[in-house]
Amino acid sequence: MRKGALYCQVFEHFKDDIVQGRILPGEKLPSVRICSENLGVSKNTVLQAYARLEERGYITSREKHGHFVNASYNETPVPFIKVNQVKVEQLKVTDVVQWTLDALSDKDIVNVSAAVPDPQLLPTSFITRSLKKYASHLDEYSDPRGEILLREAIVRRYRERDGRWDADDVVITSGALEAIHIALSSLCQRGDTVLIEDPTYYMYFKLLRSLGLNALAVSSHANDGISISEVERALKKEKIAAILVQPNFSNPLGSVMPDEAKKRLIEISRKAKVPLIQDDINGELGFDGKRKMSLLNHPDSDHVIYVSSFSKSFSPGARVGWIVSRKQAELFKQAKSRLSVCQNVPVQLAMAEFITKGSPERYLKKMRRELSKRFLDYKQFVQTHFPPGTTMTCPQGGFIFWVQLPDNYDAMALARLTRENGILLTAGPIFSAAQKFKSCLRFNFAFALSGKYLAALQKIAGLINEVKVER
């Protein structure tokens, strides 16, 4: 086996066997005991290697049955993102971003890109009944931190074994973006620099610009998320006021940081005394049903600020998010009060009831299963109908993926053409502080690839050659 940590050697050993077809999709891997004996390593080393294989999407574990190569596994070339960092002052936000937001409510536009869930997979009926039940509370103001029933429900659902936070550390917000606004406006001064991923969610740029903040964009790997080595280098060279990351099913790549990388990020940011903000809005949508490690639930995470919402999993229209911090909860409560005093009481109570009594896992199980199937349909379409040399990410959760066309295709021009044809498609440059990724596109696979969604992708495939740049 190769040099390096033993579990990494075991990981590479099996990864190569899977990629080269020596172990086929659906085939069972050796048991932990047998693998340990065959390779002369400890059982714990094998467990670590198998966990990493599962994290990267090569295998799945079945309780009491063992580990199996993913039946849908197919080694797909992923987009190459050059590892570097770019500091950007005077952030630009194109009018394409605003048009994208406006298009979300336009029923005549087919959305194959914006990150919204399929309403057919959401528990809208249960939440609607709860809203009617609590409508009499419309004449009340909420505690500025949010309703205690909702905050306690969030703690019960999202605090993991090692978590050391409670309901007093939670502030309810109007979605995740307001939570991030609260964190940045409370912790940063105008002119400060925030370290972000590249590419990342385009609304971060609008937010940073509105607060007078600069961005230091650090490259993210298509599978493993932000480059930890570049973060370390940036923290040594630059004065960073905060770090803002999406470690789990990031937007727009769909990447997941390995647990060891998350732990390293927590460690280096803590030593540098830099607040670490985790946006975990897609955290519940892993296809395997296993919740990925949260930075907040690490023992050394007093400097971590955790942000999430129900917008991708249960109800985008409820606009219920939250921010958690063991050190800054009082500061964040005051910031929330300045923005909007408090959240809608009936909506908070309805969401608390759903989380407590509405069997949320039942809905999530169905959503994860459907999303996993739908991604395979989109993946096959891209591989069949897009130009040779196209690469794409293969996320193991969430409902967005990233496509990189060959370099001589203009993604922004394609987005404009699709817009003229009533299709919402977002191009790579709006996800980059430095306007990079000119041949890249983000797609949403939340909706079944049939009817108007299939027609839209067929139209896009037909338009691609019109944006080919001759060289």
Protein Blocks (a to p, Z undefined) as FASTA:
>chain_A
ZZdjfklmmmmmmmmmmmnopacghiacddfklmmmmnopafklmmmmmmmmmmnopacc
dehibpcddfkbccdddddddddddddehiacdfklmmmmmmmmmmkbccfkbccddfkl
pcklmmmmmmmmmmmmmmpccdfkbpfklmmmmmmmmmcfklccdfklpccdehjklmmm
mmmmmmpcehiacdddddddfklmmmmmmnopacddddddfklopafklmmmmmmmpccf
bdcddfeopafklpacdfklmmmmmmmmmmnopacdddfklmmmcfnlpacddfklpmkl
mlpccdddfklmmommlopacdddfklmmmmmmmmmmmnopacfklmmmmmmmmmmnomm
lmmmmmmmmmmmmmmmmmmmmmmmmcehiacdddfedjbdcddddfkbcfklmmmmmmmn
opacddfklmpfklpaklbccddfkbccehjlmmmmmmmmmmmmmmcccZZ
